[in-house]
Amino acid sequence: MTMENPERTQQPAIQTISSIHIARAQQHTLSNGLPVYAIESGTEDIVKVDLLFRAGNWFQPKPLVAEATCEMLSEGSQNYTSRQIAAQMDYYGAFLRTAANKDVANVSLLTLKKYLSPTLQVLADVVKKPTFPQQELITYLNNKKQHYQLEYTKVNTLSKVHFNEALFGSHHPYGRILQLEDHDQVGRDDLGDFHQKHYTADQCALLVTGKIDESVFQSLEEQLGGEDWKGSGNTIQTPDFRPFTTTETEVFTPKPDAVQSALRIGKVLFNKRHPDFPGLQVVNTILGGYFGSRLMKKIREEKGYTYGIFSVLVPMVNEGYLTIASEVGANVCRKAIDAIYEEIKKLREEKVGQPELTMVRNYMMGQLLRAFDGPLPTASTYMSLMEMNLDEDYYQRVVYTVNNITPEDIRELANKYLNEQEMVRSVAGKCE
C-alpha cells in the first residue's frame, strides 16, 4: 500500500468564506412567563442552560452587591449546603457557574442530557432559594479583599481602572473604582434584598443549547416554570447614568518601582446596536484586533517595545468604548504612545491595501465560524445578543459588512471615529 506524499513546498490555497449558517433560536414561554430561547447545536449529548438576569453593577445600590449576590448563590440554598451543591455537580459530572458583570448576571449549568433533571433541580434551588450563609459570606469577602490588595499592585490593573474612570466618571457604574473599604460595607441583608428584587422570572431570560427535545422543555417547566417563581410584576427602572469623560489628555498613576508601564488609550463610542459597529470592528481588527495587526507589527515586531498589544471595541448594554492596551518598558513609554498614534493616523490618511483587507476578512469570518461551532460557543454568542436585545440578524449584518466593506469605507470610519486628539490615555508605572 502506498501513500501519496502531500505537497509541502507550496502554501495551501486560502479558501474565502462568503457566508455562514446562523441557526435561529426557537422561542418558548414557560407557564410563569419565563421566556426560553432554544438552539439545537452540536452532536454531543450535552445541554447547557443559561439564566440571564438584569442584575449587574448597573442596578446595585452600593459597590460589590451585584457581584456578591451572584457569586454567593451556590454557597447555600434552602435544600442544599455549599458542600452538597458541589457534591451533586461532581457526582453527575456537571458544571455550575455564576458570574455578574457591569450589566447582567448569569447562572449557567452544563450537564449531560440524561442528568438534566437532577442537576436542574439544584440550579433551581440555588437561584430561587439562596440563604447567603453568614460565615460563607465573611470568607467570600475576605478572599475578595485579599485578591483586591494583590491586583491593585499591578500596573495593568491600575491603568485599566483609571482609564475607565477617566472615560465614564467616578460615579458611573462603568467607571467607579472599587475601594478596599467597600468590602466591609456588604451584608446578608444587602444580598437578600437585591436577590428578591432582581432574581425573579420576570427579570430573567433563559437560553438552552445542545441536544434538545421535548424532555428538556418538560424539565425546564418542572423546575423553573412554577407559580412559586414569578416576581412582583413591577418594572425595574434602569438608572440613568451619563458618562463624564475627563478633559485631561492623560491620567498618570505613578509606581516608581515598576519595570514596565501599562498603557490604555481610547474613547467612549457605542455598542452593537449602532449601525457603524460592524464596520468599525473591521477597522479595529486592522489596527490591533488580531496577532497580525498593525499595532503588533509596529510596536512588537518592528520596535520591540512590548510582548503584546491589542485594541478592542468593548460593547456594553448602555455604552461602548475603544481601548488600546499594552505593557511597555518604562524607558520607551513615550515612544510607544507616539508610535500608536502614528498607526491611527495612517488609518485615517491612507487606504488599506487589498491583500491586508483580504487577510482581515478571512480572519474575521473564521472567528465568526468559531462563534457558532458547537453548543458552548453558540451559547456564549447568543448570550451577547440577548444582553443587547438583538436578534440573529445582527450577525448577518456583520457578515455582509465584512465581505463588502471597501478601503474607502475604512478610511471614512477611521476619520469619523479615530482621532487621537479626542482620546484619553491612562499610564500606570513610570513613563520616562
C-alpha positions as CSV (number, residue, x, y, z in Angstrom):
1,M,0.0,0.0,0.0
2,T,1.4,3.4,-1.0
3,M,0.5,6.8,0.3
4,E,0.7,9.9,-1.9
5,N,3.0,12.4,-0.4
6,P,1.4,15.8,0.3
7,E,2.9,18.8,-1.4
8,R,4.9,20.7,1.2
9,T,6.6,23.2,-1.0
10,Q,3.5,25.3,-1.6
11,Q,1.2,27.1,0.8
12,P,-2.3,25.7,0.7
13,A,-4.8,28.0,-1.1
14,I,-6.8,30.4,1.1
15,Q,-10.5,29.5,1.0
16,T,-12.7,32.5,1.0
17,I,-15.7,32.3,3.3
18,S,-18.6,34.2,1.8
19,S,-21.4,33.2,4.2
20,I,-22.1,31.3,7.4
21,H,-25.1,29.5,8.7
22,I,-26.6,31.0,11.8
23,A,-29.3,29.0,13.4
24,R,-32.3,30.8,14.7
25,A,-33.4,30.3,18.3
26,Q,-36.8,28.6,18.9
27,Q,-38.9,30.7,21.3
28,H,-41.0,29.3,24.1
29,T,-42.6,30.6,27.2
30,L,-42.9,28.7,30.5
31,S,-46.2,28.8,32.4
32,N,-44.9,31.6,34.7
33,G,-44.0,33.8,31.8
34,L,-40.3,33.0,31.7
35,P,-39.1,33.4,28.0
36,V,-37.0,30.4,26.7
37,Y,-34.7,30.6,23.7
38,A,-33.7,27.1,22.4
39,I,-30.9,26.3,19.9
40,E,-30.2,22.8,18.7
41,S,-26.4,22.7,18.4
42,G,-23.6,20.1,18.3
43,T,-23.5,16.3,18.2
44,E,-22.6,15.7,21.8
45,D,-25.2,14.5,24.3
46,I,-25.0,17.6,26.4
47,V,-27.3,20.5,27.4
48,K,-26.3,24.0,28.5
49,V,-28.8,26.1,30.4
50,D,-28.1,29.9,30.9
51,L,-30.2,32.2,33.0
52,L,-29.6,35.9,32.3
53,F,-30.8,38.4,34.9
54,R,-30.9,42.2,34.8
55,A,-28.7,42.2,37.9
56,G,-25.3,43.6,37.0
57,N,-23.4,46.5,38.7
58,W,-25.6,49.0,36.8
59,F,-28.5,48.1,39.2
60,Q,-26.7,47.7,42.5
61,P,-27.4,50.1,45.4
62,K,-23.8,50.1,46.5
63,P,-20.5,48.5,45.4
64,L,-20.0,44.7,45.4
65,V,-23.6,43.9,46.0
66,A,-24.4,42.6,42.5
67,E,-21.2,40.5,42.2
68,A,-21.5,39.1,45.7
69,T,-25.2,38.2,45.3
70,C,-24.5,36.3,42.1
71,E,-21.3,34.5,43.3
72,M,-22.8,33.6,46.7
73,L,-25.8,31.8,45.1
74,S,-24.0,28.5,45.2
75,E,-22.8,28.9,48.7
76,G,-26.0,27.5,50.2
77,S,-29.7,27.2,49.5
78,Q,-32.9,26.1,51.3
79,N,-32.3,22.4,50.5
80,Y,-28.5,22.3,49.9
81,T,-25.4,23.4,51.6
82,S,-22.4,24.6,49.6
83,R,-20.8,21.2,50.0
84,Q,-23.9,19.4,48.9
85,I,-24.2,21.6,45.8
86,A,-20.6,20.9,44.8
87,A,-21.0,17.2,45.5
88,Q,-24.1,16.9,43.4
89,M,-22.4,18.6,40.4
90,D,-19.4,16.4,40.9
91,Y,-21.5,13.2,41.1
92,Y,-23.2,14.0,37.8
93,G,-20.1,15.4,36.0
94,A,-21.9,18.7,35.7
95,F,-20.7,22.3,36.0
96,L,-22.5,25.2,37.7
97,R,-21.2,28.7,37.2
98,T,-22.3,32.1,38.5
99,A,-20.9,35.4,37.3
100,A,-22.0,39.1,37.2
101,N,-20.6,41.9,35.0
102,K,-21.4,45.6,34.7
103,D,-24.9,45.0,33.2
104,V,-26.1,41.4,33.8
105,A,-25.8,38.4,36.0
106,N,-25.5,34.9,34.5
107,V,-26.2,31.5,36.1
108,S,-25.3,28.6,33.9
109,L,-25.4,24.8,34.0
110,L,-23.6,22.4,31.7
111,T,-24.6,18.8,32.0
112,L,-25.1,15.5,30.2
113,K,-28.6,15.5,28.8
114,K,-29.6,12.3,30.7
115,Y,-28.7,14.1,34.0
116,L,-30.5,17.4,33.2
117,S,-33.4,16.8,35.6
118,P,-31.4,16.3,38.9
119,T,-28.9,18.9,38.1
120,L,-31.5,21.4,37.0
121,Q,-33.2,20.8,40.4
122,V,-30.1,22.0,42.1
123,L,-29.8,25.1,39.9
124,A,-33.5,26.0,40.5
125,D,-33.0,25.8,44.3
126,V,-29.8,27.9,44.1
127,V,-31.5,30.6,42.0
128,K,-34.9,30.7,43.8
129,K,-34.0,29.9,47.4
130,P,-30.4,31.0,48.3
131,T,-29.6,31.5,52.0
132,F,-26.4,33.6,51.8
133,P,-24.8,31.9,54.9
134,Q,-23.1,34.5,57.1
135,Q,-19.8,32.5,57.6
136,E,-19.5,31.8,53.9
137,L,-20.1,35.5,53.2
138,I,-17.4,36.5,55.6
139,T,-15.0,34.1,53.9
140,Y,-16.0,35.3,50.4
141,L,-15.5,39.0,51.3
142,N,-12.1,38.2,53.0
143,N,-10.9,36.4,49.8
144,K,-12.2,39.2,47.6
145,K,-10.3,41.7,49.8
146,Q,-7.0,39.7,49.5
147,H,-7.5,39.5,45.8
148,Y,-8.1,43.2,45.6
149,Q,-5.0,44.0,47.5
150,L,-2.9,41.9,45.2
151,E,-4.5,43.1,41.9
152,Y,-4.1,46.8,42.8
153,T,-0.3,46.4,43.0
154,K,-0.3,45.6,39.2
155,V,0.3,48.3,36.7
156,N,-2.1,46.7,34.3
157,T,-5.0,46.8,36.8
158,L,-4.2,50.4,37.8
159,S,-4.1,51.6,34.2
160,K,-7.4,49.8,33.4
161,V,-9.4,51.1,36.3
162,H,-8.2,54.7,36.0
163,F,-8.8,54.6,32.2
164,N,-12.4,53.5,32.8
165,E,-12.8,56.2,35.5
166,A,-11.4,58.8,33.1
167,L,-13.9,57.7,30.4
168,F,-17.1,57.5,32.4
169,G,-16.6,59.3,35.7
170,S,-16.1,58.2,39.3
171,H,-19.8,57.9,40.0
172,H,-20.7,55.9,36.8
173,P,-21.1,52.1,37.2
174,Y,-18.6,51.6,34.3
175,G,-16.1,54.0,35.8
176,R,-16.3,53.8,39.6
177,I,-13.1,52.3,41.2
178,L,-13.7,49.8,43.9
179,Q,-12.2,50.7,47.2
180,L,-10.8,48.5,49.9
181,E,-13.3,49.7,52.5
182,D,-16.2,48.7,50.1
183,H,-15.6,45.1,51.2
184,D,-16.6,45.9,54.7
185,Q,-19.9,47.5,53.7
186,V,-21.7,44.5,52.3
187,G,-24.0,42.4,54.5
188,R,-26.5,39.5,54.1
189,D,-29.5,41.9,54.1
190,D,-28.0,43.7,51.1
191,L,-27.7,40.4,49.2
192,G,-31.1,39.2,50.2
193,D,-32.8,42.4,49.2
194,F,-31.0,42.5,45.8
195,H,-31.9,38.9,45.1
196,Q,-35.5,39.3,46.0
197,K,-35.8,42.2,43.5
198,H,-33.7,41.0,40.6
199,Y,-33.6,37.2,40.6
200,T,-37.2,36.6,39.5
201,A,-38.7,35.1,36.4
202,D,-39.9,38.5,35.2
203,Q,-36.3,39.8,35.3
204,C,-34.9,36.7,33.5
205,A,-34.4,35.2,30.1
206,L,-33.4,31.5,29.6
207,L,-31.2,30.2,26.8
208,V,-30.8,26.4,26.3
209,T,-28.4,24.9,23.8
210,G,-27.2,21.5,22.8
211,K,-29.3,18.3,22.4
212,I,-32.8,19.5,22.9
213,D,-36.1,17.6,22.7
214,E,-39.5,17.7,24.5
215,S,-38.0,16.2,27.7
216,V,-35.7,19.2,28.0
217,F,-38.6,21.6,27.9
218,Q,-40.5,19.4,30.4
219,S,-37.6,19.6,32.8
220,L,-37.4,23.4,32.4
221,E,-41.1,23.7,33.1
222,E,-41.0,21.5,36.2
223,Q,-38.0,23.3,37.8
224,L,-38.3,26.9,36.6
225,G,-41.9,27.4,35.4
226,G,-43.8,27.1,38.7
227,E,-46.1,29.7,40.2
228,D,-43.6,30.0,43.1
229,W,-41.2,31.9,40.9
230,K,-42.8,34.7,39.1
231,G,-41.8,38.0,40.6
232,S,-43.7,41.1,41.7
233,G,-44.6,42.2,38.2
234,N,-43.1,45.6,38.9
235,T,-40.9,47.1,36.2
236,I,-37.4,47.8,37.4
237,Q,-36.4,51.3,36.3
238,T,-33.0,51.4,34.6
239,P,-30.9,54.1,36.4
240,D,-29.9,56.9,34.1
241,F,-26.1,57.3,34.4
242,R,-24.4,59.6,31.9
243,P,-20.6,59.2,31.1
244,F,-18.5,62.2,32.0
245,T,-15.1,61.9,30.2
246,T,-12.3,63.8,31.7
247,T,-11.0,66.9,29.9
248,E,-7.4,65.7,30.7
249,T,-5.4,64.1,27.9
250,E,-3.6,61.8,30.2
251,V,-4.2,60.2,33.6
252,F,-1.0,59.1,35.2
253,T,-0.7,56.6,38.1
254,P,2.9,56.6,39.4
255,K,4.5,53.3,40.5
256,P,8.2,54.1,40.9
257,D,9.4,50.5,41.4
258,A,7.7,49.3,38.1
259,V,9.9,47.9,35.4
260,Q,7.2,48.2,32.8
261,S,4.4,50.8,32.3
262,A,0.9,49.8,31.4
263,L,-0.9,51.9,28.7
264,R,-4.6,52.3,27.9
265,I,-5.6,54.6,25.1
266,G,-9.2,55.1,23.8
267,K,-12.5,56.9,23.9
268,V,-16.2,56.4,24.5
269,L,-18.0,55.2,21.4
270,F,-21.1,53.0,21.1
271,N,-22.3,49.4,21.4
272,K,-23.5,46.7,18.9
273,R,-26.8,48.5,18.4
274,H,-25.1,51.3,16.5
275,P,-25.2,50.8,12.7
276,D,-21.5,51.6,12.4
277,F,-20.3,49.0,14.9
278,P,-19.7,46.1,12.4
279,G,-17.7,48.4,10.1
280,L,-15.7,49.8,13.0
281,Q,-15.0,46.2,14.0
282,V,-13.1,45.7,10.7
283,V,-11.2,49.0,11.3
284,N,-10.3,47.9,14.8
285,T,-9.2,44.4,13.6
286,I,-6.8,46.1,11.2
287,L,-5.5,48.4,13.9
288,G,-5.0,45.9,16.7
289,G,-7.6,43.2,16.8
290,Y,-5.5,40.2,15.9
291,F,-2.0,38.9,16.0
292,G,-1.2,40.2,12.5
293,S,-2.5,43.7,13.2
294,R,-0.6,46.9,12.5
295,L,0.0,47.6,16.2
296,M,1.5,44.2,16.7
297,K,3.8,44.6,13.7
298,K,4.8,48.1,14.6
299,I,5.1,48.1,18.4
300,R,6.1,44.5,19.0
301,E,7.9,43.2,15.9
302,E,9.5,46.4,14.5
303,K,10.1,48.5,17.6
304,G,10.4,45.7,20.2
305,Y,8.7,47.9,22.8
306,T,6.3,45.1,24.1
307,Y,5.5,41.4,24.0
308,G,1.9,42.2,23.1
309,I,-0.5,44.9,22.3
310,F,-4.2,44.9,21.3
311,S,-7.1,47.1,20.6
312,V,-10.7,46.1,21.2
313,L,-14.2,47.6,20.9
314,V,-15.9,46.9,24.2
315,P,-19.7,46.9,23.8
316,M,-21.8,47.1,26.9
317,V,-25.6,47.4,27.3
318,N,-25.7,51.2,27.9
319,E,-22.4,52.4,26.4
320,G,-19.4,51.2,24.4
321,Y,-15.7,52.2,24.1
322,L,-12.5,51.6,22.3
323,T,-9.4,50.7,24.2
324,I,-5.8,50.1,23.1
325,A,-3.8,48.3,25.8
326,S,-0.2,47.2,26.3
327,E,2.7,47.0,28.8
328,V,5.9,48.5,27.6
329,G,9.4,49.2,29.0
330,A,9.3,52.4,31.1
331,N,12.2,53.8,29.1
332,V,10.2,53.6,25.8
333,C,6.7,54.6,27.1
334,R,6.5,57.9,25.3
335,K,7.9,56.4,22.1
336,A,5.3,53.6,22.2
337,I,2.5,56.2,22.6
338,D,3.8,58.2,19.6
339,A,4.0,55.0,17.5
340,I,0.4,54.0,18.4
341,Y,-0.8,57.5,17.3
342,E,1.2,57.2,14.1
343,E,-0.7,53.9,13.2
344,I,-4.1,55.6,14.0
345,K,-3.2,58.5,11.7
346,K,-2.2,56.2,8.9
347,L,-5.7,54.6,9.0
348,R,-7.2,58.0,8.6
349,E,-4.9,59.1,5.8
350,E,-4.1,56.0,3.7
351,K,-6.3,53.5,2.1
352,V,-5.9,49.9,3.2
353,G,-4.4,47.6,0.6
354,Q,-6.4,44.7,-0.8
355,P,-4.0,41.9,0.4
356,E,-4.3,43.2,4.0
357,L,-8.1,43.6,3.7
358,T,-8.4,40.1,2.4
359,M,-6.4,38.7,5.3
360,V,-8.6,40.6,7.8
361,R,-11.8,39.4,6.1
362,N,-10.7,35.8,6.3
363,Y,-9.6,36.2,9.9
364,M,-12.9,37.8,10.9
365,M,-15.0,35.2,9.0
366,G,-13.1,32.4,10.7
367,Q,-13.8,33.9,14.1
368,L,-17.5,34.1,13.2
369,L,-17.5,30.4,12.2
370,R,-15.8,29.6,15.6
371,A,-18.5,31.6,17.4
372,F,-21.2,29.1,16.2
373,D,-19.1,25.9,16.3
374,G,-20.9,23.7,18.9
375,P,-23.2,24.3,21.9
376,L,-20.7,26.2,24.1
377,P,-19.5,28.9,21.7
378,T,-23.1,29.2,20.4
379,A,-24.4,29.8,23.9
380,S,-21.8,32.4,24.5
381,T,-22.5,34.2,21.2
382,Y,-26.3,34.2,21.8
383,M,-25.9,35.4,25.3
384,S,-24.1,38.5,24.0
385,L,-27.1,39.1,21.6
386,M,-29.6,38.7,24.5
387,E,-27.7,41.2,26.6
388,M,-28.0,43.8,23.9
389,N,-31.6,42.8,23.0
390,L,-30.5,41.9,19.4
391,D,-31.5,39.0,17.2
392,E,-29.6,36.8,14.8
393,D,-29.9,39.3,12.0
394,Y,-27.1,41.2,13.7
395,Y,-24.6,38.6,12.7
396,Q,-25.9,38.6,9.1
397,R,-25.2,42.3,9.0
398,V,-21.7,41.6,10.3
399,V,-21.1,39.0,7.6
400,Y,-22.3,41.4,4.9
401,T,-20.2,44.3,6.2
402,V,-17.0,42.1,6.5
403,N,-17.5,40.9,2.9
404,N,-18.4,44.2,1.3
405,I,-16.5,47.0,3.2
406,T,-14.1,48.9,0.9
407,P,-10.8,50.6,1.7
408,E,-12.6,54.0,1.3
409,D,-15.2,52.9,3.8
410,I,-12.5,52.0,6.3
411,R,-10.8,55.3,5.8
412,E,-14.1,57.2,6.3
413,L,-14.8,55.3,9.5
414,A,-11.3,56.0,10.8
415,N,-11.7,59.7,10.2
416,K,-15.1,59.7,11.8
417,Y,-14.2,57.9,15.0
418,L,-10.4,57.5,15.4
419,N,-8.9,60.9,16.1
420,E,-6.1,60.6,18.7
421,Q,-6.8,64.2,19.7
422,E,-10.1,63.0,21.2
423,M,-8.6,60.0,23.0
424,V,-7.7,59.7,26.7
425,R,-4.7,57.7,27.8
426,S,-4.0,56.1,31.1
427,V,-0.5,55.3,32.1
428,A,0.5,53.3,35.3
429,G,4.1,52.8,36.3
430,K,6.9,55.0,35.0
431,C,6.9,57.0,31.8
432,E,10.3,58.5,31.2
